Amino acid sequence: MFTGIIEERGRVLALDAEGDSARITVEAPLAVSDARHGDSISVDGVCLTVVAQTPDGFTADVMRQTLVMSSLGRLGVGDRVNLERAARVGDRLGGHIVQGHVDGTGRLLATTPGEAWRILRFSLPAELSPLVVDRGSITVQGVSLTVSAVSPTDTADSDAWFEVSLIPETLTATTLGALELGDEVNLETDVLARHVQRMLALDARDAGAGTGTEEARA
């Protein structure tokens, strides 16, 4: 589990394809300062397992499903990535509960600059739209953020979007400040919202099954 509070901006040293998977090596002196083989580190919001390390970085395997669901497969050598070590029991939950299981990707649609802050608007996959609400939590590139606006309910699913407001600290301490229009980002919706959606779907299914049974008996 993670909290979405980025600890370090790492740098991709290598991304090597291995069949239908890949192996990524990241320069991350802080992240590996107390890391061990098998530890979890969030890379741009994706939970990866350390399989090898040096004093300055680590290597992790990336499975095909992760390459499909996230933007990691599009990274290049030298690219900066947001890093966070797994939370420890007793740590402060500075952001929100982040699993490191990316739900999909979006793209930067617009940016509105302020004196010291910035509003970013991202596209939102149709299947994730019901899970993103105004003033709710969302993870973008591993960063815990509060949703400041969402597309109107009458917006076509293919055009759904959400906005977040970034303070100077977030702009400088993460890679979000360097995003350009059209850039792809990893998205993880609030795990609580996903559980609620699943329970409602099961309730609706059971209710429908019950109605069908009663009609059959009649």
MOWOHU-V759650 format. One record per residue. RES is the residue in one letter. SS is DSSP state (alpha for helix, beta for strand, coil for the rest). OMEGA is omega in whole degrees, 0 to 359 (999 if undefined). D_CENTER is the distance of its C-alpha to the mean C-alpha in whole Angstrom. Layout:
RES_SS_OMEGA_D_CENTER + RES_SS_OMEGA_D_CENTER
//
This chain:
M_coil_179_12 + F_beta_180_11 + T_coil_180_11 + G_coil_176_9 + I_coil_186_12 + I_coil_181_12 + E_coil_187_15 + E_beta_170_16 + R_beta_180_15 + G_beta_180_16 + R_beta_180_18 + V_beta_179_18 + L_beta_180_21 + A_beta_173_21 + L_beta_187_20 + D_beta_177_22 + A_beta_177_22 + E_beta_185_24 + G_coil_179_25 + D_coil_177_22 + S_beta_180_20 + A_beta_176_19 + R_beta_183_20 + I_beta_176_18 + T_beta_186_19 + V_beta_172_18 + E_beta_186_20 + A_coil_184_19 + P_coil_180_22 + L_coil_183_21 + A_coil_183_18 + V_coil_183_21 + S_coil_177_24 + D_coil_182_24 + A_coil_176_22 + R_coil_176_23 + H_coil_180_23 + G_coil_178_21 + D_coil_179_19 + S_beta_175_15 + I_beta_177_13 + S_beta_178_9 + V_beta_184_9 + D_coil_177_7 + G_coil_181_4 + V_beta_179_7 + C_beta_178_9 + L_beta_182_13 + T_beta_179_16 + V_beta_177_19 + V_beta_176_22 + A_beta_180_24 + Q_beta_174_24 + T_beta_177_26 + P_coil_185_27 + D_coil_183_25 + G_beta_182_22 + F_beta_177_20 + T_beta_180_20 + A_beta_176_18 + D_beta_179_18 + V_beta_183_15 + M_coil_183_16 + R_alpha_181_17 + Q_alpha_179_15 + T_alpha_179_12 + L_alpha_180_13 + V_alpha_187_14 + M_alpha_186_10 + S_coil_180_8 + S_coil_185_10 + L_alpha_181_11 + G_alpha_179_15 + R_alpha_179_15 + L_coil_176_15 + G_coil_178_19 + V_coil_181_21 + G_coil_180_21 + D_coil_177_17 + R_beta_180_16 + V_beta_177_12 + N_beta_183_11 + L_beta_174_12 + E_beta_173_12 + R_beta_180_15 + A_coil_180_14 + A_coil_176_16 + R_coil_176_20 + V_coil_181_22 + G_coil_177_23 + D_coil_174_20 + R_coil_178_20 + L_coil_186_17 + G_coil_180_16 + G_coil_173_13 + H_coil_183_12 + I_coil_180_11 + V_beta_183_8 + Q_coil_186_9 + G_coil_178_6 + H_coil_186_7 + V_coil_180_5 + D_coil_182_7 + G_beta_181_8 + T_beta_174_8 + G_beta_179_10 + R_beta_178_13 + L_beta_182_14 + L_beta_184_17 + A_beta_176_19 + T_beta_179_19 + T_beta_182_22 + P_beta_173_23 + G_coil_181_25 + E_coil_180_27 + A_coil_183_25 + W_coil_180_21 + R_beta_175_19 + I_beta_179_18 + L_beta_176_15 + R_beta_181_15 + F_beta_172_13 + S_beta_185_14 + L_coil_177_12 + P_coil_185_13 + A_alpha_184_16 + E_alpha_179_15 + L_alpha_185_12 + S_alpha_180_15 + P_alpha_184_16 + L_alpha_183_13 + V_coil_184_13 + V_coil_177_16 + D_coil_181_17 + R_coil_174_17 + G_coil_181_14 + S_beta_174_11 + I_beta_178_8 + T_beta_179_5 + V_beta_182_5 + Q_coil_179_5 + G_coil_183_5 + V_beta_176_7 + S_beta_183_8 + L_beta_175_10 + T_beta_179_13 + V_beta_181_14 + S_beta_178_17 + A_beta_176_18 + V_beta_179_17 + S_coil_179_19 + P_coil_184_23 + T_coil_180_23 + D_coil_177_26 + T_coil_177_23 + A_coil_183_23 + D_alpha_182_20 + S_alpha_182_20 + D_alpha_183_20 + A_coil_180_17 + W_beta_172_15 + F_beta_179_14 + E_beta_173_15 + V_beta_178_14 + S_beta_184_16 + L_beta_176_16 + I_coil_181_19 + P_alpha_181_20 + E_alpha_180_19 + T_alpha_180_15 + L_alpha_183_17 + T_alpha_185_19 + A_alpha_180_17 + T_coil_179_13 + T_alpha_184_13 + L_alpha_181_12 + G_alpha_182_16 + A_alpha_181_17 + L_coil_176_15 + E_coil_181_18 + L_coil_180_18 + G_coil_180_17 + D_coil_180_14 + E_beta_179_11 + V_beta_176_8 + N_beta_181_5 + L_beta_170_4 + E_beta_180_4 + T_beta_181_7 + D_coil_182_10 + V_alpha_179_11 + L_alpha_178_15 + A_alpha_179_14 + R_alpha_179_14 + H_alpha_179_17 + V_alpha_179_19 + Q_alpha_180_18 + R_alpha_180_19 + M_alpha_178_22 + L_alpha_179_24 + A_alpha_179_24 + L_alpha_178_26 + D_alpha_180_28 + A_alpha_178_29 + R_alpha_181_29 + D_alpha_179_32 + A_alpha_178_33 + G_alpha_178_34 + A_alpha_179_35 + G_alpha_179_38 + T_alpha_179_39 + G_alpha_180_40 + T_alpha_180_42 + E_alpha_180_44 + E_alpha_180_45 + A_alpha_179_46 + R_alpha_180_48 + A_coil_999_49
//
